[in-house]
Amino acid sequence: MSWKASFQQGVFNFRRNKHSEALVLFDEAISLGCDSFIVYDSRAAVHEKLGNNKAALLDAKKVVDTAPDRWQGYARSARLFHALNKDEAAIKMIDLALERIKSDDTQRHQELNALKSQATNALKAADERRRARIAKTAYHIGKLPVEIFSEILGLVVATDHAQILKLSHVCKHWRGIAIKTPSLWQTLVVSKNRPTRKVRLWMERAQTRISDLSFHHNISEMDWPSILSELSSLSWCGLRSLAAPGSLFSRLYDLLHQLSKTEVLSRLEHLDVTGCPGFERFLPDFEASRLDTLKVANVTPSMGGLWSRVRQLRTMTVEAGWIEILPALTANQSLENLVLSDLVSIPMESGGDDCVELSDLQCLKLFSIASVSMITRTIVAPNLQVLHLFSISHSSDVLEFPHANSLRALRELRIGSCTTTARSLNVIIAGAPLLETLQISGIQGIVNEVLDFICGTHPNDQHQDVCTFLRHVDLSSCGDLLTRNAYSLVKTRLRTDQPATEDGGQPGCRAEIESLRLDGCPLIEAEMLPWFRGKVKVFSCVYMTKKEGRQRR
């Protein structure tokens, strides 16, 4: 039997959809020695019908090899590549087929162009899916140069030094960069939890270049020797901030003395020392000090010699003890923030009439100060913006500021558990046209009169607007506060309730109250709470805590 008979019988079966029989006959024709491209193309068609795309593609390749000048092999290869989602190869085959089809064969040109359009659209869709997948799964940070990524990590750690622990546990890549970047480990906070191990680890990762060193108060004295031993190799010349309890500070000083590096104290920019006996022995090493921030607790008169050496402070916090305030302020007239707490002011030998002008002072906070008037009469602060006075009950009036006229820049006034009068507070308020935040808490007998003054309903007022920028008010624990006064404070500042100007202009010269806190004010009527919540963005009125409620029961 010749191959032609087998081929013709195969074509006959193919046309009658007897694909399996046709495949057998085409195989037989090829086995009989036929090497014509048309037989391979026919068998490729059968494989395509049967879904054997890979087998069909092999026959199509044989057609191209046998008859490279004919279009049939390229066209079939294009269809098969498209079916196999290999559209780039399909488009290439289509172009080769179009080059070999006669120009007047419009039908085949249209069919192949339509297939090319389908393949092109499929490529675009696949590219969009790839981009979407990359957007979800690609690791873009991995493409950043290590130097840029280290700078990004540095910005995060600069805002919160504890974030380095989280950053170093994100993934292997992040951890590798974090551990190999010494600048990320320059802040060391030593606590009671395995302190020696932590010091050793930080020293290794920071390459001994610690700039900020802080010790918690609860570190066991048994750990001190091992901690100091690990710190002996520290690059002390780079230390800029130190916080330590007094006894440990003394041990650190002894270590510095052994290393002949006590000049480190004069290079510090931030120092926090609590309860340090015998501080006077450290004073010579503070000569020409660069301290910018100082926090000391349990102050003794022997520390007075510090003020002849420390003269560039911008922030000073003094807690508990005895202090002669005038020399400290006179030596540091560039102060911007001053916090005094639980102090007893030592009377000045000059009689107490001296004062010091702190032109840069913006924040003054006084807590539990005996004879506070000795401090308020000393300070002249024309640019003071924040004033806090709390738990001062041994003075006749905490707001007796001889220089109250200099408080015109005041923006925040908080006073609580103090002895004062409505008249004194009104004088401060009237002299602070920029006041935005007012807190009066734990003071009885003055709040209603002060609110009358602010709202312009006081019988002795001069119908002048006061506190036109007031937005935040806290009147917590004022047991005598009346609902009508709180209502007037909010009502008179609503834009819709402010009178129009004489020229018919729009109302709204007073700022609306944005936050109002009336916790612990039992006289506030419950029926008015919905109105307050509707008019004030942030409103709180908690009559009593759960603990107080249980005690009442």
C-alpha positions, 0 to 999 in steps of 0.5 A, a space after each residue: 500500500 502506497 503512502 498516498 492511499 493512506 494519506 487520502 483515506 486519512 483526509 477522508 476520515 478527518 473530514 468526517 471527524 474521525 480524528 483518531 482513525 485519521 491520525 493512524 492513517 497519517 502515521 502510516 503514510 509517514 512510516 511508508 516514507 512520505 516526507 511531504 509537508 502536506 502530510 505533516 501539516 495534516 497530522 498537525 491538524 489532527 493533533 490540534 483537533 484532539 487537543 495534543 497541542 505540543 505534538 501538533 507544534 512538533 509537526 508544525 515545526 516539521 512543516 516549517 523545516 520541510 517547506 520554509 517558503 510556505 505559509 501553512 507551517 507558520 500559521 498553524 504554529 501561530 494558532 498553537 502558540 496562542 493556545 499555549 499562551 505563548 503570544 510573543 511567539 505567536 505574533 512572530 509566527 503570524 508576521 512570518 506567515 503574512 509575509 508568505 501569503 499572497 497579497 490578494 488572499 484577503 480572507 487569510 490576511 483577515 484571519 491572521 490579523 484577527 489572531 494577531 489582535 487576539 494575541 496582542 490583547 492577551 499579551 497586554 492582559 498578561 502584562 497587567 496581571 504581572 504588574 498587579 502581582 508584582 505590586 502585591 508581592 514584589 520587595 521594592 525595598 530590596 532594590 534600594 541602595 543600602 545607604 538610602 535604606 539605612 537613612 530611612 531606618 535612621 529617621 524612624 529610630 530618631 523619633 523613637 529609639 526603641 523602634 530599632 528592636 522592631 525594625 531588626 525583626 522584620 525580616 532577614 534583610 532588614 536585620 542584616 542592615 540594621 545590625 551592620 549600621 552602628 548609628 542605629 544603636 547609639 541610644 542605650 537604655 539600661 534596665 533591670 532585665 539582663 543589663 550586662 548582656 544588653 550593654 555588651 550587645 549594644 556596644 558591639 553593634 554601635 562599635 562602642 560609639 554610644 551617644 545617649 546613655 540612660 540608666 533606670 533606677 531599678 538596676 540592682 547594685 550587684 550588676 553595677 560592676 559588670 555594667 561598668 566593666 563593659 562600659 570601660 571601652 566606650 568611646 566616651 568622647 562621643 557621649 552627648 546625653 547621660 541619665 543616671 541615679 545619683 549613686 550610679 552617677 558617682 560610680 560612673 564618675 569614678 570610672 571616668 577618673 580612672 580612665 582620665 576622661 572626666 572632661 566628658 562631663 563638660 562635653 555633655 549636652 543633656 544630663 539627668 541626675 537623681 539624688 546624687 550626694 556629694 555633687 560638689 566634687 563633680 563641679 570642677 569638671 563642669 567648667 565651660 559646660 556645653 549642657 543644653 538640657 539639665 534635669 536634677 532631683 533631690 537638689 541640695 544647697 551644695 549644688 549652687 556652685 553648678 550655676 557658675 559653670 553651666 550657663 547655656 541651658 535651654 531646658 532646666 528641670 529641678 525636682 525636690 530639694 532646696 534651691 536658690 533660684 535667682 543665681 540659676 536663672 541669672 546664669 542661664 538667661 537663654 532658658 526656653 523651658 523651666 520646670 520646678 517641682 517639689 522645691 523650697 526656694 532659699 531666700 535671697 540675701 538681697 531681700 528678694 527684690 531682684 528679678 531676671 528677664 528671660 526673653 527666650 522663656 516659652 514654657 514655665 511649669 511649677 508643681 508643689 512649690 513652697 513660697 511660689 511668689 519668690 519665683 514668680 516675682 523673680 521671673 520676667 518672661 515677655 515671650 512666655 507661651 505656656 504656664 502651668 501651676 499645680 498643687 501650690 497651696 501654701 501661697 496666698 495667691 499663686 497668680 500674683 505676678 508683679 510682671 503680669 503685663 509681660 504675659 501677653 504672649 501666653 497661649 496656654 494657662 493651666 492651674 489646679 489645686 492652687 490658692 488664687 482669686 477670680 480677680 487675679 485670674 481675670 487679670 492674667 486672662 485679660 492680659 493674654 489676648 492670644 490665650 488658646 487653652 485654659 484649664 482650671 481644676 480642683 479650685 472652688 469658688 472662682 470658676 463661675 466668676 471667671 467664666 462670666 468675665 470671659 463671656 462678657 457678662 461680669 457686672 464690672 466688665 468693660 464690654 471688651 472681648 477677652 480670649 478671642 482665640 480660646 478653643 480648649 477649656 478644661 474645668 474638671 473637678 470644679 464642684 461649684 461650676 454651674 450649667 449656665 456658665 458652661 452653656 454661656 461659654 459655648 453659646 457666645 462663641 458659636 458663629 451663628 450666635 455672635 453679633 454682626 459688626 457695625 458695618 454689617 460684616 460677618 460675625 465670628 470674631 471669637 473662636 469656637 470652643 473645640 474641646 470642653 472637659 467638665 469631668 467631676 462637676 456634679 452641678 452640670 445638668 444631665 439634660 444639657 449634655 446632648 446640647 454640649 455634644 452637638 456644639 463641641 467637637 470633643 466634650 467630656 462630662 464624667 460625673 464620677 469614676 467607677 471607683 467613686 461610684 462604688 464607694 457611694 453605693 
